[in-house]
Amino acid sequence: MIRGTRVPVELVLRELGAGMTIESIIEEHPRLTADDIRAAQAFAADYLADEDVIYR
């Protein structure tokens, strides 16, 4: 969850991956800020930094 909300990080990342803009995500989830979305991206990058990811 993103701090102070009930919005999962995964949902935000999937919305970004689907092409939604930060602005449109904030419209859909008004409790989020642009900083929250950037923090979700940074969290995912840190989480995956030591993982081997295989794309098929």
N, C-alpha and C positions, 0 to 999 in steps of 0.2 A: 504494500500500500504506500501511496505517496503521503508524506507527513501531513497530518491534519485533515486528511480526506479518507474516503473509502474507495478511492480509485486505484486499482492495481497498476503497478509499473508495467506489467505485461500488456495491459489494454492500451496504454499510451504508446508503447513501442509498436504494437500491431497497427495502431491508427497511423503512426508515422510511416510505417512500412507500406501501408496501403495508399500513401500519398497525401494524407491529410496534412494541412499546414498547422503550425503552432497556434495560429489565430483560430482556426476552425476547431481545434481540440479544446481550446479555452472556451469557445462558444458552447460546445457540447458539455463541458465540465467546468462551470464558472468558478469553482473554488480553486482551480489550478492557476498557476502563473507560468510565464515563460521560463522562469528560473526552475520551477518544479519539473517542467518537461526536460530541460537541459540536465537537471540532476538525475532524472530517470535514465537518460541516455548515458551519462557518466557512470551510473551504477551498473548498467548492463555491460559497458565496456570494461569496467574493472572486474566484473564477475567473469567475463569471458577471456580476460587477458592471459590466463594460464591454462585455458582449455584448448584442446585440439578440436577444431570445428571442421567437419567434412561436408561439403556441399555436393549434392548429387544433381 
